Amino acid sequence: MKIEEEIGWLLRNKKLTLSVAESCTGGLISNLITNVAGSSDYFERGYVVYSNKSKIELLDIPEEIIKSYGAVSSHSAIAMAEGVKRKSGTDIGLSITGIAGPTGGTIEKPVGLVYIAVAGNKKSECKEYRFKGERLKIKSESANAALKDLRDYLLNV
């Protein structure tokens, strides 16, 4: 069973709904989730919030979080997951933000730095990843890591 099918099974059986906010993956996670027939039973919506402006306007991320910590930070990832959950009225919000490259990296925040957050009714979790490779490889590995984090979260709720 593919991981997106397992996620669908878990969401359906736990009677949970999901929304996604994606930055560096540009909709890839939502695409993978909706590749599963019947995903409309649990997948409410996905936002591609690539710019800081879209994160603030669509997800109500406080501008101060982005100014203080940057769009690529655990603070922003958690705010995105909680924001998409709140705006969509779903049980779970999943978010991802990072630097897919080849440009945009710094010494403090190199290309391949990615934050993935899951927000549920009781808690929010965030993990940091550092992927290597070219842009499409980083995007693909990031999306797969997000699905794994979501599955692990669902196994424990």
N, CA, C and O atoms as a GROMACS GRO file, in nm:
protein
  628
    1MET      N    1   0.085  -0.118   0.000
    1MET     CA    2   0.000   0.000   0.000
    1MET      C    3   0.089   0.124   0.000
    1MET      O    4   0.183   0.134   0.079
    2LYS      N    5   0.060   0.217  -0.088
    2LYS     CA    6   0.134   0.342  -0.091
    2LYS      C    7   0.103   0.425   0.034
    2LYS      O    8  -0.004   0.411   0.093
    3ILE      N    9   0.197   0.510   0.072
    3ILE     CA   10   0.180   0.588   0.194
    3ILE      C   11   0.057   0.679   0.186
    3ILE      O   12  -0.011   0.698   0.287
    4GLU      N   13   0.028   0.735   0.069
    4GLU     CA   14  -0.089   0.821   0.059
    4GLU      C   15  -0.219   0.741   0.073
    4GLU      O   16  -0.320   0.795   0.118
    5GLU      N   17  -0.217   0.614   0.035
    5GLU     CA   18  -0.333   0.526   0.056
    5GLU      C   19  -0.348   0.494   0.205
    5GLU      O   20  -0.459   0.491   0.258
    6GLU      N   21  -0.235   0.469   0.271
    6GLU     CA   22  -0.238   0.442   0.415
    6GLU      C   23  -0.291   0.563   0.491
    6GLU      O   24  -0.371   0.549   0.584
    7ILE      N   25  -0.247   0.682   0.452
    7ILE     CA   26  -0.296   0.805   0.514
    7ILE      C   27  -0.447   0.818   0.495
    7ILE      O   28  -0.520   0.851   0.588
    8GLY      N   29  -0.493   0.791   0.374
    8GLY     CA   30  -0.637   0.795   0.347
    8GLY      C   31  -0.714   0.698   0.432
    8GLY      O   32  -0.820   0.732   0.487
    9TRP      N   33  -0.662   0.578   0.445
    9TRP     CA   34  -0.726   0.476   0.528
    9TRP      C   35  -0.734   0.523   0.674
    9TRP      O   36  -0.837   0.510   0.739
   10LEU      N   37  -0.622   0.577   0.724
   10LEU     CA   38  -0.618   0.625   0.863
   10LEU      C   39  -0.715   0.741   0.885
   10LEU      O   40  -0.790   0.742   0.983
   11LEU      N   41  -0.715   0.837   0.795
   11LEU     CA   42  -0.806   0.951   0.809
   11LEU      C   43  -0.952   0.906   0.804
   11LEU      O   44  -1.033   0.947   0.887
   12ARG      N   45  -0.984   0.821   0.709
   12ARG     CA   46  -1.122   0.774   0.695
   12ARG      C   47  -1.166   0.695   0.819
   12ARG      O   48  -1.276   0.716   0.870
   13ASN      N   49  -1.081   0.606   0.866
   13ASN     CA   50  -1.119   0.522   0.980
   13ASN      C   51  -1.124   0.598   1.112
   13ASN      O   52  -1.199   0.562   1.202
   14LYS      N   53  -1.046   0.704   1.122
   14LYS     CA   54  -1.048   0.786   1.243
   14LYS      C   55  -1.148   0.902   1.230
   14LYS      O   56  -1.164   0.982   1.322
   15LYS      N   57  -1.214   0.908   1.112
   15LYS     CA   58  -1.312   1.012   1.084
   15LYS      C   59  -1.253   1.152   1.101
   15LYS      O   60  -1.312   1.239   1.166
   16LEU      N   61  -1.135   1.171   1.041
   16LEU     CA   62  -1.064   1.298   1.048
   16LEU      C   63  -1.054   1.362   0.910
   16LEU      O   64  -1.052   1.293   0.808
   17THR      N   65  -1.047   1.494   0.910
   17THR     CA   66  -1.031   1.568   0.785
   17THR      C   67  -0.897   1.640   0.784
   17THR      O   68  -0.839   1.668   0.889
   18LEU      N   69  -0.849   1.669   0.663
   18LEU     CA   70  -0.715   1.724   0.644
   18LEU      C   71  -0.717   1.842   0.549
   18LEU      O   72  -0.791   1.844   0.451
   19SER      N   73  -0.634   1.940   0.581
   19SER     CA   74  -0.604   2.050   0.489
   19SER      C   75  -0.452   2.068   0.489
   19SER      O   76  -0.385   2.033   0.585
   20VAL      N   77  -0.400   2.123   0.379
   20VAL     CA   78  -0.256   2.133   0.360
   20VAL      C   79  -0.217   2.274   0.317
   20VAL      O   80  -0.285   2.335   0.234
   21ALA      N   81  -0.108   2.324   0.372
   21ALA     CA   82  -0.049   2.451   0.330
   21ALA      C   83   0.092   2.421   0.283
   21ALA      O   84   0.176   2.376   0.361
   22GLU      N   85   0.119   2.447   0.155
   22GLU     CA   86   0.249   2.415   0.096
   22GLU      C   87   0.318   2.540   0.045
   22GLU      O   88   0.257   2.626  -0.018
   23SER      N   89   0.446   2.547   0.072
   23SER     CA   90   0.528   2.651   0.014
   23SER      C   91   0.626   2.587  -0.083
   23SER      O   92   0.602   2.588  -0.204
   24CYS      N   93   0.735   2.531  -0.035
   24CYS     CA   94   0.842   2.482  -0.123
   24CYS      C   95   0.803   2.367  -0.214
   24CYS      O   96   0.871   2.344  -0.314
   25THR      N   97   0.697   2.294  -0.183
   25THR     CA   98   0.656   2.181  -0.267
   25THR      C   99   0.553   2.221  -0.372
   25THR      O  100   0.521   2.142  -0.460
   26GLY      N  101   0.500   2.342  -0.364
   26GLY     CA  102   0.415   2.396  -0.469
   26GLY      C  103   0.293   2.314  -0.506
   26GLY      O  104   0.250   2.319  -0.621
   27GLY      N  105   0.236   2.240  -0.413
   27GLY     CA  106   0.116   2.161  -0.439
   27GLY      C  107   0.142   2.012  -0.456
   27GLY      O  108   0.048   1.936  -0.477
   28LEU      N  109   0.266   1.970  -0.447
   28LEU     CA  110   0.300   1.830  -0.467
   28LEU      C  111   0.236   1.738  -0.363
   28LEU      O  112   0.191   1.628  -0.397
   29ILE      N  113   0.231   1.782  -0.237
   29ILE     CA  114   0.170   1.699  -0.132
   29ILE      C  115   0.021   1.681  -0.158
   29ILE      O  116  -0.030   1.570  -0.150
   30SER      N  117  -0.047   1.790  -0.190
   30SER     CA  118  -0.190   1.782  -0.220
   30SER      C  119  -0.215   1.691  -0.340
   30SER      O  120  -0.311   1.614  -0.342
   31ASN      N  121  -0.128   1.699  -0.439
   31ASN     CA  122  -0.139   1.613  -0.555
   31ASN      C  123  -0.128   1.466  -0.515
   31ASN      O  124  -0.209   1.384  -0.559
   32LEU      N  125  -0.031   1.432  -0.433
   32LEU     CA  126  -0.014   1.292  -0.390
   32LEU      C  127  -0.135   1.243  -0.311
   32LEU      O  128  -0.181   1.131  -0.332
   33ILE      N  129  -0.185   1.326  -0.222
   33ILE     CA  130  -0.300   1.286  -0.140
   33ILE      C  131  -0.424   1.265  -0.226
   33ILE      O  132  -0.501   1.171  -0.205
   34THR      N  133  -0.443   1.354  -0.324
   34THR     CA  134  -0.563   1.343  -0.408
   34THR      C  135  -0.548   1.244  -0.522
   34THR      O  136  -0.642   1.225  -0.600
   35ASN      N  137  -0.433   1.179  -0.534
   35ASN     CA  138  -0.419   1.069  -0.629
   35ASN      C  139  -0.496   0.946  -0.584
   35ASN      O  140  -0.517   0.854  -0.663
   36VAL      N  141  -0.539   0.944  -0.458
   36VAL     CA  142  -0.613   0.831  -0.402
   36VAL      C  143  -0.762   0.851  -0.429
   36VAL      O  144  -0.819   0.954  -0.394
   37ALA      N  145  -0.824   0.752  -0.491
   37ALA     CA  146  -0.968   0.758  -0.516
   37ALA      C  147  -1.043   0.771  -0.384
   37ALA      O  148  -1.013   0.700  -0.288
   38GLY      N  149  -1.140   0.859  -0.380
   38GLY     CA  150  -1.219   0.878  -0.259
   38GLY      C  151  -1.158   0.975  -0.160
   38GLY      O  152  -1.209   0.990  -0.048
   39SER      N  153  -1.050   1.041  -0.199
   39SER     CA  154  -0.982   1.133  -0.106
   39SER      C  155  -1.070   1.252  -0.067
   39SER      O  156  -1.042   1.319   0.032
   40SER      N  157  -1.174   1.278  -0.143
   40SER     CA  158  -1.264   1.388  -0.106
   40SER      C  159  -1.338   1.358   0.024
   40SER      O  160  -1.399   1.448   0.082
   41ASP      N  161  -1.335   1.234   0.070
   41ASP     CA  162  -1.397   1.199   0.199
   41ASP      C  163  -1.324   1.265   0.316
   41ASP      O  164  -1.384   1.290   0.420
   42TYR      N  165  -1.195   1.291   0.300
   42TYR     CA  166  -1.115   1.342   0.412
   42TYR      C  167  -1.029   1.463   0.377
   42TYR      O  168  -0.985   1.534   0.467
   43PHE      N  169  -1.003   1.487   0.249
   43PHE     CA  170  -0.919   1.601   0.210
   43PHE      C  171  -1.008   1.720   0.176
   43PHE      O  172  -1.084   1.716   0.080
   44GLU      N  173  -0.998   1.826   0.257
   44GLU     CA  174  -1.081   1.944   0.239
   44GLU      C  175  -1.023   2.039   0.135
   44GLU      O  176  -1.092   2.077   0.040
   45ARG      N  177  -0.897   2.078   0.152
   45ARG     CA  178  -0.835   2.173   0.059
   45ARG      C  179  -0.685   2.182   0.081
   45ARG      O  180  -0.632   2.140   0.184
   46GLY      N  181  -0.620   2.239  -0.019
   46GLY     CA  182  -0.478   2.266  -0.011
   46GLY      C  183  -0.451   2.408  -0.058
   46GLY      O  184  -0.511   2.455  -0.155
   47TYR      N  185  -0.361   2.474   0.010
   47TYR     CA  186  -0.318   2.608  -0.028
   47TYR      C  187  -0.173   2.601  -0.072
   47TYR      O  188  -0.091   2.537  -0.007
   48VAL      N  189  -0.141   2.666  -0.183
   48VAL     CA  190  -0.002   2.688  -0.219
   48VAL      C  191   0.026   2.833  -0.181
   48VAL      O  192  -0.018   2.926  -0.247
   49VAL      N  193   0.101   2.849  -0.074
   49VAL     CA  194   0.131   2.982  -0.018
   49VAL      C  195   0.281   3.005  -0.034
   49VAL      O  196   0.359   2.991   0.060
   50TYR      N  197   0.318   3.041  -0.154
   50TYR     CA  198   0.458   3.052  -0.190
   50TYR      C  199   0.520   3.181  -0.139
   50TYR      O  200   0.635   3.182  -0.094
   51SER      N  201   0.445   3.289  -0.146
   51SER     CA  202   0.497   3.419  -0.102
   51SER      C  203   0.463   3.445   0.044
   51SER      O  204   0.370   3.386   0.099
   52ASN      N  205   0.540   3.533   0.105
   52ASN     CA  206   0.509   3.574   0.243
   52ASN      C  207   0.371   3.638   0.248
   52ASN      O  208   0.295   3.616   0.342
   53LYS      N  209   0.339   3.718   0.147
   53LYS     CA  210   0.209   3.786   0.140
   53LYS      C  211   0.095   3.684   0.144
   53LYS      O  212  -0.004   3.704   0.215
   54SER      N  213   0.108   3.575   0.069
   54SER     CA  214   0.002   3.474   0.067
   54SER      C  215  -0.010   3.402   0.201
   54SER      O  216  -0.121   3.368   0.242
   55LYS      N  217   0.100   3.380   0.268
   55LYS     CA  218   0.095   3.317   0.400
   55LYS      C  219   0.018   3.406   0.498
   55LYS      O  220  -0.064   3.357   0.576
   56ILE      N  221   0.044   3.535   0.491
   56ILE     CA  222  -0.023   3.631   0.580
   56ILE      C  223  -0.170   3.645   0.544
   56ILE      O  224  -0.256   3.639   0.632
   57GLU      N  225  -0.200   3.664   0.416
   57GLU     CA  226  -0.338   3.689   0.372
   57GLU      C  227  -0.427   3.566   0.379
   57GLU      O  228  -0.541   3.576   0.426
   58LEU      N  229  -0.378   3.452   0.334
   58LEU     CA  230  -0.463   3.333   0.326
   58LEU      C  231  -0.469   3.251   0.454
   58LEU      O  232  -0.571   3.188   0.482
   59LEU      N  233  -0.361   3.252   0.531
   59LEU     CA  234  -0.356   3.168   0.651
   59LEU      C  235  -0.358   3.248   0.781
   59LEU      O  236  -0.357   3.191   0.890
   60ASP      N  237  -0.361   3.380   0.769
   60ASP     CA  238  -0.358   3.468   0.887
   60ASP      C  239  -0.233   3.446   0.972
   60ASP      O  240  -0.240   3.455   1.095
   61ILE      N  241  -0.121   3.418   0.908
   61ILE     CA  242   0.006   3.407   0.981
   61ILE      C  243   0.041   3.548   1.028
   61ILE      O  244   0.041   3.640   0.947
   62PRO      N  245   0.071   3.566   1.155
   62PRO     CA  246   0.112   3.700   1.199
   62PRO      C  247   0.240   3.743   1.126
   62PRO      O  248   0.339   3.670   1.123
   63GLU      N  249   0.237   3.862   1.068
   63GLU     CA  250   0.351   3.914   0.995
   63GLU      C  251   0.476   3.916   1.082
   63GLU      O  252   0.587   3.900   1.031
   64GLU      N  253   0.458   3.935   1.210
   64GLU     CA  254   0.570   3.942   1.304
   64GLU      C  255   0.648   3.809   1.309
   64GLU      O  256   0.769   3.809   1.329
   65ILE      N  257   0.578   3.697   1.292
   65ILE     CA  258   0.646   3.567   1.291
   65ILE      C  259   0.742   3.560   1.173
   65ILE      O  260   0.857   3.520   1.188
   66ILE      N  261   0.695   3.600   1.057
   66ILE     CA  262   0.781   3.596   0.937
   66ILE      C  263   0.896   3.695   0.950
   66ILE      O  264   1.009   3.664   0.913
   67LYS      N  265   0.868   3.814   1.002
   67LYS     CA  266   0.973   3.914   1.019
   67LYS      C  267   1.078   3.869   1.120
   67LYS      O  268   1.198   3.889   1.099
   68SER      N  269   1.034   3.808   1.229
   68SER     CA  270   1.126   3.769   1.337
   68SER      C  271   1.204   3.641   1.308
   68SER      O  272   1.322   3.633   1.339
   69TYR      N  273   1.138   3.543   1.249
   69TYR     CA  274   1.200   3.411   1.232
   69TYR      C  275   1.224   3.371   1.087
   69TYR      O  276   1.303   3.280   1.060
   70GLY      N  277   1.158   3.439   0.994
   70GLY     CA  278   1.168   3.404   0.854
   70GLY      C  279   1.057   3.309   0.812
   70GLY      O  280   1.000   3.238   0.894
   71ALA      N  281   1.028   3.308   0.682
   71ALA     CA  282   0.925   3.219   0.630
   71ALA      C  283   0.968   3.073   0.641
   71ALA      O  284   0.884   2.983   0.653
   72VAL      N  285   1.098   3.049   0.637
   72VAL     CA  286   1.151   2.914   0.653
   72VAL      C  287   1.201   2.900   0.795
   72VAL      O  288   1.316   2.927   0.826
   73SER      N  289   1.109   2.856   0.882
   73SER     CA  290   1.138   2.840   1.024
   73SER      C  291   1.033   2.748   1.085
   73SER      O  292   0.926   2.729   1.029
   74SER      N  293   1.066   2.693   1.200
   74SER     CA  294   0.967   2.609   1.269
   74SER      C  295   0.848   2.694   1.312
   74SER      O  296   0.735   2.646   1.311
   75HIS      N  297   0.873   2.819   1.350
   75HIS     CA  298   0.765   2.907   1.392
   75HIS      C  299   0.665   2.929   1.279
   75HIS      O  300   0.544   2.922   1.299
   76SER      N  301   0.716   2.955   1.159
   76SER     CA  302   0.629   2.976   1.044
   76SER      C  303   0.556   2.847   1.006
   76SER      O  304   0.438   2.851   0.972
   77ALA      N  305   0.626   2.735   1.010
   77ALA     CA  306   0.563   2.607   0.974
   77ALA      C  307   0.447   2.576   1.068
   77ALA      O  308   0.340   2.534   1.022
   78ILE      N  309   0.467   2.594   1.197
   78ILE     CA  310   0.360   2.568   1.292
   78ILE      C  311   0.244   2.665   1.270
   78ILE      O  312   0.128   2.625   1.272
   79ALA      N  313   0.275   2.793   1.250
   79ALA     CA  314   0.170   2.892   1.224
   79ALA      C  315   0.093   2.857   1.096
   79ALA      O  316  -0.029   2.875   1.090
   80MET      N  317   0.163   2.808   0.996
   80MET     CA  318   0.097   2.767   0.871
   80MET      C  319   0.004   2.649   0.894
   80MET      O  320  -0.110   2.650   0.846
   81ALA      N  321   0.051   2.546   0.967
   81ALA     CA  322  -0.031   2.428   0.993
   81ALA      C  323  -0.154   2.464   1.076
   81ALA      O  324  -0.265   2.419   1.047
   82GLU      N  325  -0.134   2.545   1.178
   82GLU     CA  326  -0.247   2.587   1.261
   82GLU      C  327  -0.340   2.678   1.183
   82GLU      O  328  -0.462   2.671   1.199
   83GLY      N  329  -0.284   2.764   1.097
   83GLY     CA  330  -0.365   2.854   1.017
   83GLY      C  331  -0.451   2.781   0.915
   83GLY      O  332  -0.569   2.812   0.900
   84VAL      N  333  -0.392   2.684   0.845
   84VAL     CA  334  -0.470   2.612   0.744
   84VAL      C  335  -0.578   2.527   0.811
   84VAL      O  336  -0.688   2.514   0.758
   85LYS      N  337  -0.547   2.471   0.925
   85LYS     CA  338  -0.647   2.394   1.001
   85LYS      C  339  -0.764   2.483   1.041
   85LYS      O  340  -0.880   2.447   1.023
   86ARG      N  341  -0.732   2.598   1.094
   86ARG     CA  342  -0.835   2.693   1.141
   86ARG      C  343  -0.918   2.747   1.023
   86ARG      O  344  -1.041   2.746   1.029
   87LYS      N  345  -0.850   2.793   0.917
   87LYS     CA  346  -0.920   2.851   0.803
   87LYS      C  347  -1.008   2.749   0.730
   87LYS      O  348  -1.112   2.784   0.674
   88SER      N  349  -0.967   2.624   0.730
   88SER     CA  350  -1.039   2.519   0.658
   88SER      C  351  -1.141   2.446   0.744
   88SER      O  352  -1.229   2.378   0.692
   89GLY      N  353  -1.130   2.460   0.875
   89GLY     CA  354  -1.221   2.389   0.964
   89GLY      C  355  -1.198   2.240   0.966
   89GLY      O  356  -1.291   2.162   0.985
   90THR      N  357  -1.073   2.199   0.947
   90THR     CA  358  -1.042   2.056   0.946
   90THR      C  359  -0.985   2.011   1.081
   90THR      O  360  -0.950   2.093   1.166
   91ASP      N  361  -0.977   1.881   1.098
   91ASP     CA  362  -0.922   1.824   1.221
   91ASP      C  363  -0.770   1.836   1.224
   91ASP      O  364  -0.711   1.850   1.331
   92ILE      N  365  -0.707   1.831   1.107
   92ILE     CA  366  -0.562   1.831   1.098
   92ILE      C  367  -0.517   1.929   0.990
   92ILE      O  368  -0.576   1.937   0.882
   93GLY      N  369  -0.411   2.003   1.021
   93GLY     CA  370  -0.346   2.089   0.923
   93GLY      C  371  -0.202   2.042   0.906
   93GLY      O  372  -0.132   2.019   1.004
   94LEU      N  373  -0.159   2.030   0.782
   94LEU     CA  374  -0.022   1.990   0.749
   94LEU      C  375   0.041   2.104   0.673
   94LEU      O  376  -0.020   2.160   0.582
   95SER      N  377   0.164   2.139   0.709
   95SER     CA  378   0.231   2.246   0.636
   95SER      C  379   0.376   2.211   0.606
   95SER      O  380   0.436   2.125   0.670
   96ILE      N  381   0.428   2.281   0.505
   96ILE     CA  382   0.568   2.264   0.469
   96ILE      C  383   0.622   2.397   0.417
   96ILE      O  384   0.556   2.467   0.340
   97THR      N  385   0.743   2.429   0.460
   97THR     CA  386   0.812   2.548   0.411
   97THR      C  387   0.960   2.516   0.406
   97THR      O  388   1.013   2.447   0.493
   98GLY      N  389   1.027   2.565   0.304
   98GLY     CA  390   1.169   2.534   0.292
   98GLY      C  391   1.233   2.603   0.174
   98GLY      O  392   1.172   2.688   0.108
   99ILE      N  393   1.357   2.566   0.149
   99ILE     CA  394   1.436   2.625   0.040
   99ILE      C  395   1.474   2.511  -0.055
   99ILE      O  396   1.562   2.430  -0.024
  100ALA      N  397   1.408   2.507  -0.170
  100ALA     CA  398   1.431   2.399  -0.266
  100ALA      C  399   1.551   2.426  -0.357
  100ALA      O  400   1.604   2.333  -0.418
  101GLY      N  401   1.594   2.551  -0.366
  101GLY     CA  402   1.713   2.584  -0.443
  101GLY      C  403   1.688   2.594  -0.592
  101GLY      O  404   1.573   2.586  -0.636
  102PRO      N  405   1.791   2.611  -0.670
  102PRO     CA  406   1.931   2.613  -0.629
  102PRO      C  407   1.973   2.746  -0.565
  102PRO      O  408   2.083   2.755  -0.509
  103THR      N  409   1.887   2.848  -0.572
  103THR     CA  410   1.919   2.976  -0.509
  103THR      C  411   1.836   2.992  -0.383
  103THR      O  412   1.748   2.911  -0.354
  104GLY      N  413   1.864   3.098  -0.309
  104GLY     CA  414   1.784   3.130  -0.191
  104GLY      C  415   1.842   3.085  -0.059
  104GLY      O  416   1.793   3.125   0.046
  105GLY      N  417   1.945   3.003  -0.062
  105GLY     CA  418   2.005   2.955   0.061
  105GLY      C  419   2.107   3.052   0.118
  105GLY      O  420   2.163   3.135   0.046
  106THR      N  421   2.129   3.040   0.248
  106THR     CA  422   2.232   3.117   0.317
  106THR      C  423   2.310   3.020   0.405
  106THR      O  424   2.278   2.901   0.411
  107ILE      N  425   2.411   3.070   0.472
  107ILE     CA  426   2.487   2.984   0.564
  107ILE      C  427   2.395   2.934   0.676
  107ILE      O  428   2.399   2.817   0.713
  108GLU      N  429   2.312   3.023   0.730
  108GLU     CA  430   2.222   2.986   0.839
  108GLU      C  431   2.106   2.899   0.791
  108GLU      O  432   2.060   2.810   0.862
  109LYS      N  433   2.060   2.928   0.669
  109LYS     CA  434   1.947   2.855   0.612
  109LYS      C  435   1.984   2.809   0.471
  109LYS      O  436   1.954   2.875   0.373
  110PRO      N  437   2.052   2.692   0.464
  110PRO     CA  438   2.101   2.645   0.334
  110PRO      C  439   1.991   2.585   0.246
  110PRO      O  440   1.883   2.551   0.294
  111VAL      N  441   2.020   2.575   0.117
  111VAL     CA  442   1.931   2.504   0.027
  111VAL      C  443   1.910   2.363   0.082
  111VAL      O  444   2.005   2.297   0.124
  112GLY      N  445   1.786   2.319   0.083
  112GLY     CA  446   1.752   2.187   0.136
  112GLY      C  447   1.694   2.190   0.275
  112GLY      O  448   1.646   2.089   0.325
  113LEU      N  449   1.699   2.307   0.341
  113LEU     CA  450   1.639   2.321   0.474
  113LEU      C  451   1.488   2.324   0.459
  113LEU      O  452   1.434   2.405   0.384
  114VAL      N  453   1.419   2.235   0.531
  114VAL     CA  454   1.274   2.222   0.521
  114VAL      C  455   1.216   2.200   0.660
  114VAL      O  456   1.271   2.127   0.742
  115TYR      N  457   1.103   2.265   0.685
  115TYR     CA  458   1.027   2.246   0.809
  115TYR      C  459   0.889   2.192   0.773
  115TYR      O  460   0.821   2.244   0.684
  116ILE      N  461   0.849   2.086   0.842
  116ILE     CA  462   0.719   2.023   0.821
  116ILE      C  463   0.646   2.023   0.955
  116ILE      O  464   0.701   1.979   1.056
  117ALA      N  465   0.523   2.072   0.955
  117ALA     CA  466   0.445   2.078   1.078
  117ALA      C  467   0.309   2.012   1.059
  117ALA      O  468   0.249   2.017   0.951
  118VAL      N  469   0.262   1.951   1.167
  118VAL     CA  470   0.129   1.892   1.172
  118VAL      C  471   0.059   1.952   1.294
  118VAL      O  472   0.112   1.949   1.405
  119ALA      N  473  -0.061   2.006   1.271
  119ALA     CA  474  -0.141   2.062   1.380
  119ALA      C  475  -0.269   1.981   1.392
  119ALA      O  476  -0.342   1.961   1.294
  120GLY      N  477  -0.295   1.936   1.514
  120GLY     CA  478  -0.419   1.864   1.542
  120GLY      C  479  -0.498   1.937   1.648
  120GLY      O  480  -0.470   2.052   1.681
  121ASN      N  481  -0.597   1.869   1.701
  121ASN     CA  482  -0.683   1.932   1.801
  121ASN      C  483  -0.614   1.948   1.936
  121ASN      O  484  -0.652   2.035   2.014
  122LYS      N  485  -0.514   1.866   1.963
  122LYS     CA  486  -0.450   1.871   2.095
  122LYS      C  487  -0.308   1.926   2.092
  122LYS      O  488  -0.261   1.981   2.192
  123LYS      N  489  -0.239   1.911   1.979
  123LYS     CA  490  -0.100   1.955   1.976
  123LYS      C  491  -0.055   1.983   1.834
  123LYS      O  492  -0.117   1.940   1.737
  124SER      N  493   0.056   2.056   1.824
  124SER     CA  494   0.122   2.082   1.697
  124SER      C  495   0.265   2.033   1.709
  124SER      O  496   0.330   2.049   1.813
  125GLU      N  497   0.314   1.974   1.601
  125GLU     CA  498   0.450   1.921   1.598
  125GLU      C  499   0.521   1.974   1.475
  125GLU      O  500   0.458   1.997   1.372
  126CYS      N  501   0.651   1.993   1.485
  126CYS     CA  502   0.730   2.038   1.371
  126CYS      C  503   0.864   1.966   1.370
  126CYS      O  504   0.925   1.944   1.475
  127LYS      N  505   0.908   1.930   1.251
  127LYS     CA  506   1.039   1.866   1.234
  127LYS      C  507   1.119   1.944   1.132
  127LYS      O  508   1.065   2.000   1.037
  128GLU      N  509   1.250   1.945   1.152
  128GLU     CA  510   1.343   2.009   1.060
  128GLU      C  511   1.414   1.902   0.980
  128GLU      O  512   1.454   1.798   1.033
  129TYR      N  513   1.429   1.928   0.850
  129TYR     CA  514   1.501   1.837   0.762
  129TYR      C  515   1.605   1.916   0.683
  129TYR      O  516   1.593   2.037   0.663
  130ARG      N  517   1.708   1.845   0.638
  130ARG     CA  518   1.809   1.903   0.550
  130ARG      C  519   1.834   1.804   0.437
  130ARG      O  520   1.906   1.705   0.454
  131PHE      N  521   1.773   1.833   0.324
  131PHE     CA  522   1.785   1.748   0.207
  131PHE      C  523   1.898   1.797   0.117
  131PHE      O  524   1.933   1.915   0.118
  132LYS      N  525   1.952   1.707   0.040
  132LYS     CA  526   2.060   1.740  -0.054
  132LYS      C  527   2.014   1.707  -0.195
  132LYS      O  528   1.930   1.620  -0.215
  133GLY      N  529   2.072   1.777  -0.291
  133GLY     CA  530   2.043   1.746  -0.430
  133GLY      C  531   1.985   1.864  -0.504
  133GLY      O  532   1.985   1.977  -0.455
  134GLU      N  533   1.937   1.835  -0.622
  134GLU     CA  534   1.878   1.937  -0.708
  134GLU      C  535   1.735   1.966  -0.665
  134GLU      O  536   1.675   1.892  -0.588
  135ARG      N  537   1.682   2.075  -0.718
  135ARG     CA  538   1.551   2.127  -0.680
  135ARG      C  539   1.440   2.022  -0.679
  135ARG      O  540   1.370   2.006  -0.579
  136LEU      N  541   1.424   1.950  -0.790
  136LEU     CA  542   1.314   1.854  -0.798
  136LEU      C  543   1.331   1.738  -0.700
  136LEU      O  544   1.233   1.685  -0.648
  137LYS      N  545   1.454   1.700  -0.674
  137LYS     CA  546   1.481   1.595  -0.576
  137LYS      C  547   1.445   1.644  -0.436
  137LYS      O  548   1.384   1.571  -0.358
  138ILE      N  549   1.481   1.767  -0.403
  138ILE     CA  550   1.448   1.824  -0.272
  138ILE      C  551   1.296   1.834  -0.256
  138ILE      O  552   1.243   1.802  -0.150
  139LYS      N  553   1.227   1.878  -0.361
  139LYS     CA  554   1.081   1.888  -0.353
  139LYS      C  555   1.018   1.751  -0.331
  139LYS      O  556   0.928   1.736  -0.248
  140SER      N  557   1.065   1.651  -0.405
  140SER     CA  558   1.010   1.516  -0.393
  140SER      C  559   1.037   1.456  -0.255
  140SER      O  560   0.947   1.400  -0.193
  141GLU      N  561   1.160   1.468  -0.209
  141GLU     CA  562   1.194   1.414  -0.076
  141GLU      C  563   1.118   1.487   0.034
  141GLU      O  564   1.078   1.425   0.133
  142SER      N  565   1.098   1.617   0.017
  142SER     CA  566   1.023   1.695   0.115
  142SER      C  567   0.878   1.649   0.122
  142SER      O  568   0.824   1.630   0.231
  143ALA      N  569   0.816   1.630   0.006
  143ALA     CA  570   0.676   1.584   0.004
  143ALA      C  571   0.664   1.446   0.068
  143ALA      O  572   0.570   1.421   0.144
  144ASN      N  573   0.758   1.358   0.037
  144ASN     CA  574   0.753   1.224   0.097
  144ASN      C  575   0.774   1.228   0.248
  144ASN      O  576   0.710   1.154   0.322
  145ALA      N  577   0.863   1.315   0.294
  145ALA     CA  578   0.884   1.330   0.439
  145ALA      C  579   0.757   1.383   0.505
  145ALA      O  580   0.722   1.340   0.615
  146ALA      N  581   0.689   1.476   0.439
  146ALA     CA  582   0.565   1.530   0.495
  146ALA      C  583   0.459   1.420   0.509
  146ALA      O  584   0.388   1.414   0.609
  147LEU      N  585   0.450   1.334   0.408
  147LEU     CA  586   0.354   1.224   0.417
  147LEU      C  587   0.390   1.128   0.530
  147LEU      O  588   0.302   1.080   0.602
  148LYS      N  589   0.518   1.102   0.548
  148LYS     CA  590   0.562   1.014   0.658
  148LYS      C  591   0.531   1.077   0.793
  148LYS      O  592   0.484   1.009   0.884
  149ASP      N  593   0.557   1.208   0.806
  149ASP     CA  594   0.527   1.275   0.932
  149ASP      C  595   0.377   1.272   0.961
  149ASP      O  596   0.336   1.251   1.075
  150LEU      N  597   0.297   1.293   0.857
  150LEU     CA  598   0.151   1.289   0.874
  150LEU      C  599   0.106   1.148   0.915
  150LEU      O  600   0.024   1.133   1.006
  151ARG      N  601   0.158   1.047   0.849
  151ARG     CA  602   0.122   0.910   0.885
  151ARG      C  603   0.161   0.880   1.030
  151ARG      O  604   0.082   0.823   1.104
  152ASP      N  605   0.282   0.917   1.070
  152ASP     CA  606   0.324   0.893   1.208
  152ASP      C  607   0.234   0.965   1.308
  152ASP      O  608   0.200   0.912   1.413
  153TYR      N  609   0.195   1.087   1.273
  153TYR     CA  610   0.104   1.162   1.359
  153TYR      C  611  -0.031   1.089   1.372
  153TYR      O  612  -0.085   1.074   1.481
  154LEU      N  613  -0.082   1.044   1.258
  154LEU     CA  614  -0.213   0.976   1.258
  154LEU      C  615  -0.210   0.845   1.334
  154LEU      O  616  -0.310   0.805   1.393
  155LEU      N  617  -0.097   0.777   1.333
  155LEU     CA  618  -0.086   0.651   1.406
  155LEU      C  619  -0.091   0.672   1.558
  155LEU      O  620  -0.116   0.578   1.633
  156ASN      N  621  -0.067   0.796   1.601
  156ASN     CA  622  -0.062   0.824   1.744
  156ASN      C  623  -0.176   0.911   1.797
  156ASN      O  624  -0.172   0.957   1.911
  157VAL      N  625  -0.279   0.934   1.714
  157VAL     CA  626  -0.395   1.009   1.763
  157VAL      C  627  -0.515   0.918   1.777
  157VAL      O  628  -0.622   0.963   1.817
   0.00000   0.00000   0.00000
